[in-house]
Amino acid sequence: MWSSPDICQNVELAVVLVWYSEANFNDKTEPFAHIYNVQAGADTMEYTIGRTNSDIGPD
């Protein structure tokens, strides 16, 4: 069975992976936002788009 530190480490990894997935989605779909309904895709995946710069700093 997992010990408490293992669970904490797995939760931290999951948070990082979700953040990376959201940031990657935003980065790859932003150039096509004028053609496609990117917000509908983000809503389906329950992503919040447009906040990557606030998470990691300005470009």
Predicted model as a PDB file, atoms N, CA, C, CB and O in Angstrom, pLDDT in the B-factor column:
MODEL        1                                                                  
ATOM      1  N   MET A   1       0.843  -1.181   0.000  1.00 49.00           N  
ATOM      2  CA  MET A   1       0.000   0.000   0.000  1.00 49.00           C  
ATOM      3  C   MET A   1       0.885   1.239   0.000  1.00 49.00           C  
ATOM      4  CB  MET A   1      -0.957   0.001   1.218  1.00 49.00           C  
ATOM      5  O   MET A   1       2.027   1.189   0.456  1.00 49.00           O  
ATOM      6  N   TRP A   2       0.367   2.341  -0.505  1.00 51.00           N  
ATOM      7  CA  TRP A   2       1.135   3.575  -0.564  1.00 51.00           C  
ATOM      8  C   TRP A   2       1.217   4.224   0.802  1.00 51.00           C  
ATOM      9  CB  TRP A   2       0.523   4.540  -1.568  1.00 51.00           C  
ATOM     10  O   TRP A   2       0.274   4.195   1.592  1.00 51.00           O  
ATOM     11  N   SER A   3       2.365   4.806   1.051  1.00 55.00           N  
ATOM     12  CA  SER A   3       2.514   5.583   2.279  1.00 55.00           C  
ATOM     13  C   SER A   3       2.120   7.031   1.993  1.00 55.00           C  
ATOM     14  CB  SER A   3       3.977   5.498   2.827  1.00 55.00           C  
ATOM     15  O   SER A   3       1.941   7.414   0.836  1.00 55.00           O  
ATOM     16  N   SER A   4       1.989   7.807   3.017  1.00 56.00           N  
ATOM     17  CA  SER A   4       1.551   9.195   2.889  1.00 56.00           C  
ATOM     18  C   SER A   4       2.464  10.025   1.985  1.00 56.00           C  
ATOM     19  CB  SER A   4       1.479   9.834   4.256  1.00 56.00           C  
ATOM     20  O   SER A   4       1.944  10.775   1.158  1.00 56.00           O  
ATOM     21  N   PRO A   5       3.809   9.935   2.093  1.00 58.00           N  
ATOM     22  CA  PRO A   5       4.663  10.718   1.183  1.00 58.00           C  
ATOM     23  C   PRO A   5       4.466  10.342  -0.280  1.00 58.00           C  
ATOM     24  CB  PRO A   5       6.121  10.534   1.555  1.00 58.00           C  
ATOM     25  O   PRO A   5       4.542  11.201  -1.159  1.00 58.00           O  
ATOM     26  N   ASP A   6       4.211   9.045  -0.547  1.00 61.00           N  
ATOM     27  CA  ASP A   6       3.982   8.630  -1.931  1.00 61.00           C  
ATOM     28  C   ASP A   6       2.725   9.280  -2.493  1.00 61.00           C  
ATOM     29  CB  ASP A   6       3.871   7.104  -2.022  1.00 61.00           C  
ATOM     30  O   ASP A   6       2.716   9.725  -3.641  1.00 61.00           O  
ATOM     31  N   ILE A   7       1.677   9.338  -1.702  1.00 57.00           N  
ATOM     32  CA  ILE A   7       0.422   9.946  -2.143  1.00 57.00           C  
ATOM     33  C   ILE A   7       0.625  11.430  -2.417  1.00 57.00           C  
ATOM     34  CB  ILE A   7      -0.685   9.740  -1.089  1.00 57.00           C  
ATOM     35  O   ILE A   7       0.140  11.942  -3.426  1.00 57.00           O  
ATOM     36  N   CYS A   8       1.331  12.125  -1.536  1.00 63.00           N  
ATOM     37  CA  CYS A   8       1.587  13.556  -1.733  1.00 63.00           C  
ATOM     38  C   CYS A   8       2.379  13.796  -3.006  1.00 63.00           C  
ATOM     39  CB  CYS A   8       2.337  14.140  -0.533  1.00 63.00           C  
ATOM     40  O   CYS A   8       2.090  14.725  -3.760  1.00 63.00           O  
ATOM     41  N   GLN A   9       3.375  12.960  -3.243  1.00 69.00           N  
ATOM     42  CA  GLN A   9       4.192  13.111  -4.444  1.00 69.00           C  
ATOM     43  C   GLN A   9       3.348  12.873  -5.691  1.00 69.00           C  
ATOM     44  CB  GLN A   9       5.388  12.141  -4.413  1.00 69.00           C  
ATOM     45  O   GLN A   9       3.511  13.581  -6.684  1.00 69.00           O  
ATOM     46  N   ASN A  10       2.452  11.892  -5.661  1.00 75.00           N  
ATOM     47  CA  ASN A  10       1.602  11.617  -6.815  1.00 75.00           C  
ATOM     48  C   ASN A  10       0.607  12.739  -7.058  1.00 75.00           C  
ATOM     49  CB  ASN A  10       0.863  10.305  -6.624  1.00 75.00           C  
ATOM     50  O   ASN A  10       0.308  13.056  -8.209  1.00 75.00           O  
ATOM     51  N   VAL A  11       0.095  13.338  -6.010  1.00 74.00           N  
ATOM     52  CA  VAL A  11      -0.832  14.465  -6.159  1.00 74.00           C  
ATOM     53  C   VAL A  11      -0.103  15.653  -6.774  1.00 74.00           C  
ATOM     54  CB  VAL A  11      -1.452  14.857  -4.792  1.00 74.00           C  
ATOM     55  O   VAL A  11      -0.644  16.313  -7.661  1.00 74.00           O  
ATOM     56  N   GLU A  12       1.107  15.936  -6.319  1.00 76.00           N  
ATOM     57  CA  GLU A  12       1.889  17.039  -6.888  1.00 76.00           C  
ATOM     58  C   GLU A  12       2.172  16.789  -8.357  1.00 76.00           C  
ATOM     59  CB  GLU A  12       3.206  17.224  -6.121  1.00 76.00           C  
ATOM     60  O   GLU A  12       2.099  17.718  -9.161  1.00 76.00           O  
ATOM     61  N   LEU A  13       2.490  15.571  -8.723  1.00 78.00           N  
ATOM     62  CA  LEU A  13       2.735  15.232 -10.123  1.00 78.00           C  
ATOM     63  C   LEU A  13       1.469  15.415 -10.950  1.00 78.00           C  
ATOM     64  CB  LEU A  13       3.247  13.791 -10.248  1.00 78.00           C  
ATOM     65  O   LEU A  13       1.529  15.922 -12.071  1.00 78.00           O  
ATOM     66  N   ALA A  14       0.346  15.015 -10.418  1.00 77.00           N  
ATOM     67  CA  ALA A  14      -0.924  15.167 -11.134  1.00 77.00           C  
ATOM     68  C   ALA A  14      -1.240  16.639 -11.370  1.00 77.00           C  
ATOM     69  CB  ALA A  14      -2.069  14.500 -10.351  1.00 77.00           C  
ATOM     70  O   ALA A  14      -1.714  17.007 -12.445  1.00 77.00           O  
ATOM     71  N   VAL A  15      -0.981  17.480 -10.379  1.00 76.00           N  
ATOM     72  CA  VAL A  15      -1.234  18.918 -10.524  1.00 76.00           C  
ATOM     73  C   VAL A  15      -0.347  19.497 -11.619  1.00 76.00           C  
ATOM     74  CB  VAL A  15      -0.989  19.659  -9.188  1.00 76.00           C  
ATOM     75  O   VAL A  15      -0.811  20.294 -12.434  1.00 76.00           O  
ATOM     76  N   VAL A  16       0.902  19.110 -11.644  1.00 76.00           N  
ATOM     77  CA  VAL A  16       1.824  19.602 -12.674  1.00 76.00           C  
ATOM     78  C   VAL A  16       1.387  19.131 -14.050  1.00 76.00           C  
ATOM     79  CB  VAL A  16       3.263  19.135 -12.387  1.00 76.00           C  
ATOM     80  O   VAL A  16       1.433  19.903 -15.008  1.00 76.00           O  
ATOM     81  N   LEU A  17       0.968  17.891 -14.166  1.00 80.00           N  
ATOM     82  CA  LEU A  17       0.540  17.375 -15.467  1.00 80.00           C  
ATOM     83  C   LEU A  17      -0.722  18.060 -15.969  1.00 80.00           C  
ATOM     84  CB  LEU A  17       0.310  15.879 -15.385  1.00 80.00           C  
ATOM     85  O   LEU A  17      -0.841  18.331 -17.164  1.00 80.00           O  
ATOM     86  N   VAL A  18      -1.661  18.343 -15.081  1.00 80.00           N  
ATOM     87  CA  VAL A  18      -2.869  19.057 -15.481  1.00 80.00           C  
ATOM     88  C   VAL A  18      -2.515  20.473 -15.919  1.00 80.00           C  
ATOM     89  CB  VAL A  18      -3.895  19.087 -14.327  1.00 80.00           C  
ATOM     90  O   VAL A  18      -3.017  20.951 -16.936  1.00 80.00           O  
ATOM     91  N   TRP A  19      -1.658  21.143 -15.161  1.00 81.00           N  
ATOM     92  CA  TRP A  19      -1.249  22.501 -15.539  1.00 81.00           C  
ATOM     93  C   TRP A  19      -0.550  22.474 -16.899  1.00 81.00           C  
ATOM     94  CB  TRP A  19      -0.313  23.116 -14.459  1.00 81.00           C  
ATOM     95  O   TRP A  19      -0.833  23.316 -17.751  1.00 81.00           O  
ATOM     96  N   TYR A  20       0.355  21.524 -17.111  1.00 85.00           N  
ATOM     97  CA  TYR A  20       1.077  21.447 -18.382  1.00 85.00           C  
ATOM     98  C   TYR A  20       0.113  21.184 -19.536  1.00 85.00           C  
ATOM     99  CB  TYR A  20       2.151  20.347 -18.327  1.00 85.00           C  
ATOM    100  O   TYR A  20       0.243  21.787 -20.601  1.00 85.00           O  
ATOM    101  N   SER A  21      -0.842  20.296 -19.335  1.00 87.00           N  
ATOM    102  CA  SER A  21      -1.815  19.990 -20.387  1.00 87.00           C  
ATOM    103  C   SER A  21      -2.619  21.228 -20.759  1.00 87.00           C  
ATOM    104  CB  SER A  21      -2.758  18.864 -19.938  1.00 87.00           C  
ATOM    105  O   SER A  21      -2.851  21.499 -21.937  1.00 87.00           O  
ATOM    106  N   GLU A  22      -3.039  21.972 -19.749  1.00 87.00           N  
ATOM    107  CA  GLU A  22      -3.809  23.192 -19.991  1.00 87.00           C  
ATOM    108  C   GLU A  22      -2.958  24.236 -20.715  1.00 87.00           C  
ATOM    109  CB  GLU A  22      -4.339  23.767 -18.663  1.00 87.00           C  
ATOM    110  O   GLU A  22      -3.429  24.872 -21.658  1.00 87.00           O  
ATOM    111  N   ALA A  23      -1.728  24.411 -20.288  1.00 86.00           N  
ATOM    112  CA  ALA A  23      -0.831  25.379 -20.927  1.00 86.00           C  
ATOM    113  C   ALA A  23      -0.520  24.969 -22.362  1.00 86.00           C  
ATOM    114  CB  ALA A  23       0.471  25.516 -20.125  1.00 86.00           C  
ATOM    115  O   ALA A  23      -0.469  25.819 -23.251  1.00 86.00           O  
ATOM    116  N   ASN A  24      -0.314  23.687 -22.592  1.00 89.00           N  
ATOM    117  CA  ASN A  24      -0.022  23.187 -23.934  1.00 89.00           C  
ATOM    118  C   ASN A  24      -1.232  23.376 -24.854  1.00 89.00           C  
ATOM    119  CB  ASN A  24       0.383  21.697 -23.878  1.00 89.00           C  
ATOM    120  O   ASN A  24      -1.077  23.790 -26.002  1.00 89.00           O  
ATOM    121  N   PHE A  25      -2.426  23.077 -24.358  1.00 90.00           N  
ATOM    122  CA  PHE A  25      -3.653  23.290 -25.128  1.00 90.00           C  
ATOM    123  C   PHE A  25      -3.769  24.755 -25.522  1.00 90.00           C  
ATOM    124  CB  PHE A  25      -4.896  22.849 -24.318  1.00 90.00           C  
ATOM    125  O   PHE A  25      -4.063  25.074 -26.674  1.00 90.00           O  
ATOM    126  N   ASN A  26      -3.540  25.636 -24.570  1.00 89.00           N  
ATOM    127  CA  ASN A  26      -3.633  27.074 -24.833  1.00 89.00           C  
ATOM    128  C   ASN A  26      -2.620  27.504 -25.883  1.00 89.00           C  
ATOM    129  CB  ASN A  26      -3.420  27.871 -23.543  1.00 89.00           C  
ATOM    130  O   ASN A  26      -2.947  28.259 -26.798  1.00 89.00           O  
ATOM    131  N   ASP A  27      -1.399  27.026 -25.749  1.00 89.00           N  
ATOM    132  CA  ASP A  27      -0.331  27.404 -26.673  1.00 89.00           C  
ATOM    133  C   ASP A  27      -0.608  26.919 -28.091  1.00 89.00           C  
ATOM    134  CB  ASP A  27       0.998  26.849 -26.190  1.00 89.00           C  
ATOM    135  O   ASP A  27      -0.359  27.644 -29.054  1.00 89.00           O  
ATOM    136  N   LYS A  28      -1.115  25.714 -28.223  1.00 91.00           N  
ATOM    137  CA  LYS A  28      -1.329  25.126 -29.554  1.00 91.00           C  
ATOM    138  C   LYS A  28      -2.603  25.620 -30.234  1.00 91.00           C  
ATOM    139  CB  LYS A  28      -1.377  23.622 -29.444  1.00 91.00           C  
ATOM    140  O   LYS A  28      -2.675  25.635 -31.463  1.00 91.00           O  
ATOM    141  N   THR A  29      -3.607  26.024 -29.459  1.00 91.00           N  
ATOM    142  CA  THR A  29      -4.875  26.430 -30.074  1.00 91.00           C  
ATOM    143  C   THR A  29      -5.027  27.940 -30.226  1.00 91.00           C  
ATOM    144  CB  THR A  29      -6.019  25.902 -29.260  1.00 91.00           C  
ATOM    145  O   THR A  29      -5.844  28.394 -31.027  1.00 91.00           O  
ATOM    146  N   GLU A  30      -4.269  28.713 -29.488  1.00 90.00           N  
ATOM    147  CA  GLU A  30      -4.398  30.169 -29.534  1.00 90.00           C  
ATOM    148  C   GLU A  30      -4.257  30.754 -30.940  1.00 90.00           C  
ATOM    149  CB  GLU A  30      -3.371  30.790 -28.636  1.00 90.00           C  
ATOM    150  O   GLU A  30      -5.026  31.649 -31.293  1.00 90.00           O  
ATOM    151  N   PRO A  31      -3.305  30.285 -31.760  1.00 92.00           N  
ATOM    152  CA  PRO A  31      -3.187  30.852 -33.112  1.00 92.00           C  
ATOM    153  C   PRO A  31      -4.411  30.607 -33.998  1.00 92.00           C  
ATOM    154  CB  PRO A  31      -1.973  30.281 -33.788  1.00 92.00           C  
ATOM    155  O   PRO A  31      -4.600  31.304 -34.995  1.00 92.00           O  
ATOM    156  N   PHE A  32      -5.237  29.631 -33.644  1.00 92.00           N  
ATOM    157  CA  PHE A  32      -6.397  29.284 -34.463  1.00 92.00           C  
ATOM    158  C   PHE A  32      -7.712  29.768 -33.871  1.00 92.00           C  
ATOM    159  CB  PHE A  32      -6.456  27.797 -34.654  1.00 92.00           C  
ATOM    160  O   PHE A  32      -8.785  29.404 -34.354  1.00 92.00           O  
ATOM    161  N   ALA A  33      -7.635  30.580 -32.837  1.00 91.00           N  
ATOM    162  CA  ALA A  33      -8.846  31.037 -32.140  1.00 91.00           C  
ATOM    163  C   ALA A  33      -9.750  31.880 -33.045  1.00 91.00           C  
ATOM    164  CB  ALA A  33      -8.463  31.846 -30.901  1.00 91.00           C  
ATOM    165  O   ALA A  33     -10.960  31.941 -32.823  1.00 91.00           O  
ATOM    166  N   HIS A  34      -9.180  32.520 -34.049  1.00 93.00           N  
ATOM    167  CA  HIS A  34     -10.009  33.328 -34.954  1.00 93.00           C  
ATOM    168  C   HIS A  34     -10.759  32.464 -35.968  1.00 93.00           C  
ATOM    169  CB  HIS A  34      -9.141  34.349 -35.689  1.00 93.00           C  
ATOM    170  O   HIS A  34     -11.695  32.940 -36.612  1.00 93.00           O  
ATOM    171  N   ILE A  35     -10.357  31.198 -36.115  1.00 95.00           N  
ATOM    172  CA  ILE A  35     -11.000  30.288 -37.068  1.00 95.00           C  
ATOM    173  C   ILE A  35     -11.939  29.313 -36.363  1.00 95.00           C  
ATOM    174  CB  ILE A  35      -9.942  29.512 -37.858  1.00 95.00           C  
ATOM    175  O   ILE A  35     -13.055  29.065 -36.820  1.00 95.00           O  
ATOM    176  N   TYR A  36     -11.468  28.765 -35.241  1.00 93.00           N  
ATOM    177  CA  TYR A  36     -12.211  27.727 -34.522  1.00 93.00           C  
ATOM    178  C   TYR A  36     -12.722  28.243 -33.185  1.00 93.00           C  
ATOM    179  CB  TYR A  36     -11.332  26.493 -34.303  1.00 93.00           C  
ATOM    180  O   TYR A  36     -12.208  29.222 -32.645  1.00 93.00           O  
ATOM    181  N   ASN A  37     -13.727  27.579 -32.666  1.00 94.00           N  
ATOM    182  CA  ASN A  37     -14.268  27.907 -31.362  1.00 94.00           C  
ATOM    183  C   ASN A  37     -13.424  27.190 -30.295  1.00 94.00           C  
ATOM    184  CB  ASN A  37     -15.780  27.504 -31.263  1.00 94.00           C  
ATOM    185  O   ASN A  37     -13.793  26.122 -29.807  1.00 94.00           O  
ATOM    186  N   VAL A  38     -12.314  27.788 -29.956  1.00 92.00           N  
ATOM    187  CA  VAL A  38     -11.369  27.205 -29.006  1.00 92.00           C  
ATOM    188  C   VAL A  38     -11.992  27.125 -27.615  1.00 92.00           C  
ATOM    189  CB  VAL A  38     -10.066  28.027 -28.963  1.00 92.00           C  
ATOM    190  O   VAL A  38     -11.713  26.191 -26.863  1.00 92.00           O  
ATOM    191  N   GLN A  39     -12.821  28.086 -27.272  1.00 93.00           N  
ATOM    192  CA  GLN A  39     -13.443  28.083 -25.947  1.00 93.00           C  
ATOM    193  C   GLN A  39     -14.326  26.856 -25.742  1.00 93.00           C  
ATOM    194  CB  GLN A  39     -14.266  29.353 -25.748  1.00 93.00           C  
ATOM    195  O   GLN A  39     -14.399  26.336 -24.629  1.00 93.00           O  
ATOM    196  N   ALA A  40     -14.992  26.386 -26.782  1.00 94.00           N  
ATOM    197  CA  ALA A  40     -15.829  25.187 -26.667  1.00 94.00           C  
ATOM    198  C   ALA A  40     -14.966  23.968 -26.332  1.00 94.00           C  
ATOM    199  CB  ALA A  40     -16.618  24.945 -27.981  1.00 94.00           C  
ATOM    200  O   ALA A  40     -15.350  23.137 -25.508  1.00 94.00           O  
ATOM    201  N   GLY A  41     -13.810  23.867 -26.969  1.00 91.00           N  
ATOM    202  CA  GLY A  41     -12.889  22.771 -26.655  1.00 91.00           C  
ATOM    203  C   GLY A  41     -12.349  22.870 -25.242  1.00 91.00           C  
ATOM    204  O   GLY A  41     -12.222  21.866 -24.541  1.00 91.00           O  
ATOM    205  N   ALA A  42     -12.032  24.084 -24.832  1.00 91.00           N  
ATOM    206  CA  ALA A  42     -11.530  24.289 -23.468  1.00 91.00           C  
ATOM    207  C   ALA A  42     -12.605  23.953 -22.442  1.00 91.00           C  
ATOM    208  CB  ALA A  42     -11.054  25.742 -23.278  1.00 91.00           C  
ATOM    209  O   ALA A  42     -12.316  23.351 -21.408  1.00 91.00           O  
ATOM    210  N   ASP A  43     -13.835  24.339 -22.725  1.00 93.00           N  
ATOM    211  CA  ASP A  43     -14.941  24.023 -21.814  1.00 93.00           C  
ATOM    212  C   ASP A  43     -15.153  22.516 -21.713  1.00 93.00           C  
ATOM    213  CB  ASP A  43     -16.236  24.706 -22.282  1.00 93.00           C  
ATOM    214  O   ASP A  43     -15.414  21.992 -20.630  1.00 93.00           O  
ATOM    215  N   THR A  44     -15.042  21.823 -22.841  1.00 92.00           N  
ATOM    216  CA  THR A  44     -15.205  20.373 -22.841  1.00 92.00           C  
ATOM    217  C   THR A  44     -14.149  19.699 -21.976  1.00 92.00           C  
ATOM    218  CB  THR A  44     -15.139  19.831 -24.265  1.00 92.00           C  
ATOM    219  O   THR A  44     -14.446  18.752 -21.247  1.00 92.00           O  
ATOM    220  N   MET A  45     -12.929  20.185 -22.060  1.00 88.00           N  
ATOM    221  CA  MET A  45     -11.830  19.610 -21.276  1.00 88.00           C  
ATOM    222  C   MET A  45     -11.718  20.214 -19.879  1.00 88.00           C  
ATOM    223  CB  MET A  45     -10.523  19.800 -22.010  1.00 88.00           C  
ATOM    224  O   MET A  45     -10.878  19.802 -19.079  1.00 88.00           O  
ATOM    225  N   GLU A  46     -12.575  21.198 -19.594  1.00 87.00           N  
ATOM    226  CA  GLU A  46     -12.565  21.932 -18.323  1.00 87.00           C  
ATOM    227  C   GLU A  46     -11.240  22.654 -18.086  1.00 87.00           C  
ATOM    228  CB  GLU A  46     -12.842  20.979 -17.165  1.00 87.00           C  
ATOM    229  O   GLU A  46     -10.715  22.681 -16.973  1.00 87.00           O  
ATOM    230  N   TYR A  47     -10.715  23.238 -19.169  1.00 87.00           N  
ATOM    231  CA  TYR A  47      -9.506  24.038 -19.095  1.00 87.00           C  
ATOM    232  C   TYR A  47      -9.880  25.517 -18.983  1.00 87.00           C  
ATOM    233  CB  TYR A  47      -8.606  23.788 -20.329  1.00 87.00           C  
ATOM    234  O   TYR A  47     -10.937  25.936 -19.455  1.00 87.00           O  
ATOM    235  N   THR A  48      -9.018  26.285 -18.366  1.00 86.00           N  
ATOM    236  CA  THR A  48      -9.134  27.739 -18.368  1.00 86.00           C  
ATOM    237  C   THR A  48      -8.040  28.250 -19.283  1.00 86.00           C  
ATOM    238  CB  THR A  48      -9.016  28.352 -16.911  1.00 86.00           C  
ATOM    239  O   THR A  48      -6.855  28.084 -18.995  1.00 86.00           O  
ATOM    240  N   ILE A  49      -8.429  28.867 -20.377  1.00 85.00           N  
ATOM    241  CA  ILE A  49      -7.428  29.313 -21.340  1.00 85.00           C  
ATOM    242  C   ILE A  49      -7.079  30.770 -21.084  1.00 85.00           C  
ATOM    243  CB  ILE A  49      -7.932  29.124 -22.785  1.00 85.00           C  
ATOM    244  O   ILE A  49      -7.864  31.518 -20.502  1.00 85.00           O  
ATOM    245  N   GLY A  50      -5.889  31.162 -21.528  1.00 81.00           N  
ATOM    246  CA  GLY A  50      -5.458  32.541 -21.432  1.00 81.00           C  
ATOM    247  C   GLY A  50      -4.820  32.934 -20.118  1.00 81.00           C  
ATOM    248  O   GLY A  50      -4.631  34.126 -19.875  1.00 81.00           O  
ATOM    249  N   ARG A  51      -4.483  32.000 -19.271  1.00 78.00           N  
ATOM    250  CA  ARG A  51      -3.871  32.384 -18.001  1.00 78.00           C  
ATOM    251  C   ARG A  51      -2.442  31.852 -17.841  1.00 78.00           C  
ATOM    252  CB  ARG A  51      -4.725  31.891 -16.856  1.00 78.00           C  
ATOM    253  O   ARG A  51      -1.863  31.954 -16.759  1.00 78.00           O  
ATOM    254  N   THR A  52      -1.881  31.293 -18.893  1.00 68.00           N  
ATOM    255  CA  THR A  52      -0.533  30.733 -18.808  1.00 68.00           C  
ATOM    256  C   THR A  52       0.486  31.790 -18.414  1.00 68.00           C  
ATOM    257  CB  THR A  52      -0.137  30.102 -20.136  1.00 68.00           C  
ATOM    258  O   THR A  52       1.356  31.527 -17.583  1.00 68.00           O  
ATOM    259  N   ASN A  53       0.394  32.987 -18.997  1.00 64.00           N  
ATOM    260  CA  ASN A  53       1.354  34.039 -18.669  1.00 64.00           C  
ATOM    261  C   ASN A  53       1.261  34.465 -17.223  1.00 64.00           C  
ATOM    262  CB  ASN A  53       1.144  35.232 -19.561  1.00 64.00           C  
ATOM    263  O   ASN A  53       2.269  34.837 -16.622  1.00 64.00           O  
ATOM    264  N   SER A  54       0.074  34.420 -16.652  1.00 63.00           N  
ATOM    265  CA  SER A  54      -0.050  34.790 -15.246  1.00 63.00           C  
ATOM    266  C   SER A  54       0.537  33.714 -14.333  1.00 63.00           C  
ATOM    267  CB  SER A  54      -1.517  35.035 -14.892  1.00 63.00           C  
ATOM    268  O   SER A  54       0.901  33.997 -13.192  1.00 63.00           O  
ATOM    269  N   ASP A  55       0.628  32.475 -14.836  1.00 58.00           N  
ATOM    270  CA  ASP A  55       1.209  31.389 -14.055  1.00 58.00           C  
ATOM    271  C   ASP A  55       2.738  31.379 -14.114  1.00 58.00           C  
ATOM    272  CB  ASP A  55       0.671  30.063 -14.544  1.00 58.00           C  
ATOM    273  O   ASP A  55       3.396  31.082 -13.117  1.00 58.00           O  
ATOM    274  N   ILE A  56       3.304  31.704 -15.286  1.00 58.00           N  
ATOM    275  CA  ILE A  56       4.756  31.580 -15.446  1.00 58.00           C  
ATOM    276  C   ILE A  56       5.451  32.901 -15.713  1.00 58.00           C  
ATOM    277  CB  ILE A  56       5.063  30.634 -16.561  1.00 58.00           C  
ATOM    278  O   ILE A  56       6.676  32.930 -15.832  1.00 58.00           O  
ATOM    279  N   GLY A  57       4.724  33.975 -15.810  1.00 52.00           N  
ATOM    280  CA  GLY A  57       5.328  35.278 -16.054  1.00 52.00           C  
ATOM    281  C   GLY A  57       5.126  35.733 -17.471  1.00 52.00           C  
ATOM    282  O   GLY A  57       4.703  34.945 -18.316  1.00 52.00           O  
ATOM    283  N   PRO A  58       5.420  36.995 -17.758  1.00 51.00           N  
ATOM    284  CA  PRO A  58       5.236  37.522 -19.106  1.00 51.00           C  
ATOM    285  C   PRO A  58       6.231  36.929 -20.090  1.00 51.00           C  
ATOM    286  CB  PRO A  58       5.360  39.029 -19.098  1.00 51.00           C  
ATOM    287  O   PRO A  58       7.278  36.409 -19.703  1.00 51.00           O  
ATOM    288  N   ASP A  59       5.886  37.015 -21.364  1.00 49.00           N  
ATOM    289  CA  ASP A  59       6.764  36.496 -22.418  1.00 49.00           C  
ATOM    290  C   ASP A  59       8.087  37.209 -22.453  1.00 49.00           C  
ATOM    291  CB  ASP A  59       6.098  36.609 -23.763  1.00 49.00           C  
ATOM    292  O   ASP A  59       8.938  36.891 -23.282  1.00 49.00           O  
TER     293      ASP A  59                                                      
ENDMDL                                                                          
END                                                                             
